Amino acid sequence: MGVNETTPSVVVTGVLSIDEASLDATMRNFKKGDKIGVKWPQSSDQLISLVQEVTRRFDEEHIAGIGAEEFIRSAPEALRDTFRDRAKCEKRLPELMDIMSDFGKYREGRLDLDEYYLNCRAAAIKFYLLRANFLAHWKLGYLSSWVGLSRLGLSAPAAWKPYQGMPSDKFYPFLYDEYRTQHISSIRLVKIGNYEITTNGCPDWIYIDIPKASLDRSGNLCAGEHELCRWAIPQVELSGQLRIPPPDSYNGEWVGYTA
């Protein structure tokens, strides 16, 4: 899905960074029903171009060596998945902005909390996009670690080299500097803002990672709203475990506990 130049866009500037000014302006000016675009990082576009170039050269040259067969076998699917996941994120972003525009709305009560909830909403969008960028391009990042690239005069984008083949649970703490050395717990989430996670009327759940400090002494979820926005909402939005449509509100009580 291309981004129309007249459509307001949130700019993801790197694997760990987003244009905070574009995000802030988008959040402050957003009205329900508005169209919002995503501009992906240059480094992620370079990953796509790199894998496309190597794939093209496999058709034109005899490329052999350790890992060559795995690369050409995996590359077409990885490219397909990247374009699919990008499009899915771009389509979902305006819907998520709609949902988040109501987050905390009925709890505020005081004008001095307006800025707090605006920051909460912005955090949900920021970490949703950063997680989406990693997940959409992870397979290409892994392929860019192929040792055969140097023989072709090619190399991975520098920004992606630290994350080549890194599993998501190892990557995510890098998004939150203050939690880099803090223990992260996996919790079983069964209720999202008064929205019971069920499938065909039967109880269901998903697992998300969250700082241990966000749990009470019994291991039950007690995260504040800012932590829910930074950690929980982006994971719910991007969870492959959720077999039902995501909720249309994130207000209300969240329930989860360590398994």
N, C-alpha and C positions, 0 to 999 in steps of 0.2 A: 504494500500500500504506500504510494508516494505521499509526500507532505506538500500540500499546496502552500506556496509562499505567503499567501494572505491568511493562512490559518495559524493562530497562535500555537506555538510549540514549546515543549519543554526540551531542553538541550542536555543530553547526557554527554559529558565531556571526556569521560574516561572510565576505566574499569571500576574505580572507586569514587568517581566524582561526577557531580551534576552542576549545571549552571544555576546557582542559587538565585540569581537575579531573575532569570527567565521563569523559574519555578514560583518565586514570590509574586511576580507580576501576574502570572497565570492564575494563581490561587486567589489573589485579591480581586481580580476582574471577572472571574468565572461566574457564569449564570447557568442554571440548569438548561440543558439542551445545547449548550455551546459545543462547537467542534474543537478538539485539541489534538495536536500532532506530536510526534516524537521524532527528534533528530538523534540518531545513534552516533556513538563516538567514531572518530576517524579510524582509530585502531581496530574497531570491530569491522568497519567497512574494508579495511586492509586485509583482515583475516579472510573475508569472503573472496576478495580479489586474488589473494595468494592461492587458496585452494582451487579456485576456478582456473587459474593459470597453470597450476601443476596438472590438473585434470586434462586441460587442453593439450599439454605437452605429452601426456601419456598416449594420446591419440596420434601424435605426430612423430614421436621419438621412441626408441627402444629404451625404456627406463627399467632398470633392474636393481637389485641390491636388497639388503636386509630391510624389511618393512615396506617394500614397494607394493607388493601384492595387497597387503592390509590397507595401505593408503588408498589405492584406486578402488578397492572393494567398498571402503567405508565413505569415501568422499561424496559421492552423489547423494546418499541418504543424509549425510550430515548437512550438506547445503540445503536440501529440501526441508529438513527439520528447522534449520535456521530461518529460512524465509517464512515458514509456517508460523513459528513462534514469534517472530517480529510482527507479522500481520495480526496475530491474535492479541498481542500486547497493545498494538496501536488501536485496534478496534475496542478493546476493553477500557483503555485509559479514560475516555469521556464518561463512560458508565461509572467507573470508579470515582471520578471527580464528582459526579452527581451524588453518589452515595456518601462520599466523605464531606460534601458540603453541609450535610445535616449532622455530622458527628459532633456530639457535645452540645448541639444547639439547644436542647431542652434542659440542659444541666447548668448552663451558664448563669443566668440570673443576674449577673453583674457585668457591667461593661468592661471592668478591668480583666475579665477572663477571655475577652474576645481574642486578644493576641495569643494567649496560651493555646486556645483551641485551633487558631489558624496555624500555629507552629505544629501542633499535633497532626493536623490534616496534611500539611506540607511534608512532614516526616513520613507519613504513610505512602505518599506518592513517590517521594525520593527513593525510599528503600525498595518499593515495588519495582521501579524502573531499573535500579542498580542490580537487583536480583534477577530481573527479567533479562537484562543485558548479558549477565554471566551465563544464565541457563540457556539462552538462545545461541550463544556463540561458543559454549564450552567444548563441544565436539570438534569444532574447527580449531580451537586452541590446542586441543590434544593432537590433532593431525599436524599442526604447525610445529610440533616437536620432533617430527620425523628427521632423522639424521641425514637422509638423502637430499634434503633441500639445499645443503651447502654445495653439493656436486652440481646442482642446477643453477647455482648463483643466486639462490633465493634464501630468505630468512624470515622468521616470524616477526610481527610487530613487537617492538621492544616492550610496549605496555603490557602485552599478554605473556611474555616469557615467564614471569614469576608464577603464573596460574595455569600453565600447561599441564593438563591432566590432573589438576587438583580437585578432589571431590568437594561437593557443595558444603558439607559440614565443616571442612577445613577452611574453605574460602570465606564463609559468612562472617566469622569473627573479625576478619580484616576490615569489614565495613563499619565496625564499631570500635574505635580505638580504645575507649575506656574499658571494653570487655575483652581485650586481646588476650589477657592472661587470666581472665576469670572463668570459672567453670560454667559450662552451658549444659542445661538439662533438657532431655527430650520428654515432652509431656503428651499425654493422650488428651486431646481436646474433644469434648463431647457437646459443648454448647457455645454458640457464638452470638453474643448480644441477644440473648433470649431466643435464639434460633437453634432448635434441637437438630443435631446432625443425625438424620435418619435416612434410610434407603427403603423405599416401599413400605414405610411404616415400621421398619425394624431399626433398633438402635445401631448406630454406626459411630465412627470416630476417625480423626486424622491425627497424626503426630506432627508436632512442631518443636523447634528448638527455641529455648528462651533462657535468659540468664538465671542462674540458680537464685539470685537475690530477689527474683520476681515470684518466688514460691514461698508459702508459709512453712512453718516447722513440720507440718504433716506432708509437705510436698504438693500442696494444692495451689493452683494459680491464684495469685493475689496482685498481679501486675497493675500498675496505674495506667491511666489512659495514654500517656505518652509512650510507655513501653509497649502497649498494645499496638499503637500505630507504627512504631519503629520495627518491632519484631513480628508480632502475631499477624496483623492484617496482610502484610506482603506475602507471608508464607501461606496463608489461607488462599489468597488470590492465585498463587502460583502452584498450589498443591496438586500433584497428580493423583493424590489419594481421594480427593473429594469427588464422589461419584454423583453428586446432585448439584444443581445450580448454586452458585455462591449466594449468600444472603443479600437482601436489598437494604440492609442497615447493619451497622456495627455498633450501634448504641445498645445499652443494656448490660446484663450480667454475662460474663464469660466464665465457663467452667472447664477446668482441666486439671489433671493430676499426673504425677509420675507413675509410670506403669511398674 
